[in-house]
Amino acid sequence: METRHEVEQALKDLDGKISRIKDKIVDLDAQIKRTSLDDVERIDAELVTLKNQYYELQARELLGEFDAKQKKELEDKIQTAERQLKTEGGRLQNLLGIRHALEAELKKSQALLPQYQANLERFEFESLRQERQNLVRSIHEATRNLETLFDRITEYNLSSMALASRLLERDYEARGFAASSPVNGNLKDKAHQLAQPFDLNQIKNALAQTLSEIISKNLGG
């Protein structure tokens, strides 16, 4: 089974091949238009002119106006033009054949693109599924961390308040005052000042506000 790297490399190679084929076709089209077609058309027109001259010479020959030298020159020129036409025509046919083969290879290569793209997209989708699982684990971990954080805060609040209350009570007793004495004020308030417990509602509201801002930002709102 192919790996994602192999599929990506194969798709890259295929794209490169398609690009090269297109470039070669453009070059061939220019070459066919610039040279072969011009040469074939020029030689063909020249051959038509030579043959018309030869026909005229044959007509004069029938009338008794025979010129053996001119006839031989025209026959040589016609043969030369026909050879050139055959050569250039063969060259043109060869270029056209190559172009046809490149066109067929281009179509075959382009037909493979959807298959490679589908294979790559399957790998990408599998990666997204894996990423989703990772995100789910991260969400669960973040939730557990948040729960642990609130448990620690609650434990701190309870422990610090209890310890602060005991410290204040001992201090009052050492000074000869009752803990509920008006002189000492409200023990709970003093313990609160000493312990500095966290305000869970304030923390909850701050987290809710932060979460709301993050969600709004990611939703584009």
N, C-alpha and C positions, 0 to 999 in steps of 0.2 A: 504493500500500500504506500502511495506517495505521501511524503511529508509536506507540510505547508511550504517550507522553504523550496522544495523541489517544484511544487506547483507554481509558486511565485516566479521562480527562475524560468520555468518552461513558458509561462505567460509572457515574461519579459523578452525571452528569446523569440517567441512567436511575433510579438509586436515589432521587434527589430527586423525580423525577416520580412514582414508585410511592408514595413517602411522601405526596406532596400528594394523589394520587388517594384513598388510604386515608382521609386526613383529611377530604376532601370527602364521601366516602361516609358517614362517621360523622356529619358535620354534616347531610347530607340525611336520614339515618335518624331523627335527632333531630327534624328539622323535619317530616318525614312523620308521625311518631308524635305530636308535640306539637301540631301545628296541623291539618293537612289531614284526617287520620283522625278527629280529635275533631270537627272542623266537619262533615265529611260524615256521620258517625254521628249527630250532634245534629240536623242538618237532615233527615236521612232519618227519624229517629224522630219529629220534629215533623210531617213530611209524612204519615207513617202515621196519626198522631193526627188531623190535619186531614181526611184522606180518610175516616177512620172517622166523624168528625162529619158529614161531607158525606153519607155513606151513610145515616146516621140521619135527616138532614134530608130526603133523598129518600124515605125510608120514610114519614116523617110526611106528606110531600107527597102520597103515594099515598092516605093516609088522610084527606086534606082539610085537613091542618094546615099550610098553605103560608105560609112567611115569606120573602118575596122579598128583604127587606133582609139577613137573616141568610144566605140563600143566596148573595147577591152578595158579602158579606164573606168567606164561606168560599172562594168561587171565587177571589177576589183573593189571599187568603192562600195558597191552594194554588199558584196561578200564581207568586207571589213565592217560595215555598219551592222550587218546581221550578226556577226560574231560579237561585236560590242553590245548589241541589244540583248543577245543571249547571255553574255557575261553579266551585264548590269541587271537584266531581268532575274537571273539566278541569284545575284546578290540581294536584290530586293525581295525575292521569294524567301531567301534565307532569313533576312531580317524580319519579315512578316511571320515566318514560322517560329522564330525565337520569341517574338512578341506574343504570339498565340499561346505558346507554351508557358510564358511568364504569366499571362492572363489566367490560364487554367490553374497554375500554382498559386496565384493570388486568391482565387476563389476558394481553392481547397484550404488554404491557410486561414482565410477569413471564416470559413465554415467551422474551424476548430476553436475559434475564439469563445463562443458561448459555452462550450464544454469546459474549457480551462477557467473561464470566469465563474461558472457554476461551482466548480470544484473549490476555487478560492473562496467563494462566498460561503460554502459549507464550512470551511475552516474558520472563517471570520465569525459565522454564527455560533460555532462550537466555542470559540473564544469568548463571545459575548455571554453564552450560557455559563461558562466558567466564571466570568467576571461577575455575573449576577449572583452566583453562589458565594463568591468572595464578599460581595456587598451585603448579602443576607447575613453572613457570619459577622461582618463588621458592624452591622446594625444591632445584631444580638449582643455583640461584645460591648458596643457603646451603651446599650440599654442596661446590661449587667453592671458596667462601670458606673453608670448614673445611679443605679439602685444601691450599689456599694457605697458611693459617695454620700447619698442621703442617709444610709444606715450609719456611716461614720459621723455625719453631722449630728444626727439624732443622738447617737451614743455620746458624742462630745457634749452636746447641750445638757443631757441628763447628768452626765458625770461631773461636768464643771459646775452646774447649779447645785448638785448635792454636796460637792466638796466645798464650794464657796459658802453654802449654808452652814456646814459643820464648822468651818473656820470662824465664821462670824459668831456662831453660838458659843464656841469655846472662848473667843475674845471677850464676848459679853460676860460670860461666866467668870472669866479671870478678872474682869473689872468690877464684878459684883452686881451686874445688872441682869435682869431677866431678858430673855430674847424678845419678849413681846412688850418690853417697856417702851412707853412713849418717847423716852429719851433717845432710844436707839432707832426710832422710826420703823418703817415697814421692813422686816427682815428679808422678805422676798424681793423687794425693790433693790435693797443693798446687795443681795446675793447676785441679782441680775447684773448690776453694775460691775461687780467684781468678776463674774464668770464670763461676761460678754458672749452670750450664746448667739448662734446664728439665727436670723429670721428666715424660717423655711418658706414662708409665703413670699417674702421679698426675693429669695433665690429662685423660687418657682416662677414668679412673674418675669424676672430678668431672663431666665432660660427660655420662657415662652416668647418673649419679645425678640430675643436673638434668633430663635428658630423661625419665627414669623418673617423676620428680615431676610434670612437665608433662603427660605422658600419663595418669598416674593422676588428676590433677585434672580433665582434660577428659573422662575416662571416668566421672567421678563416683565414683571409688573412693577 
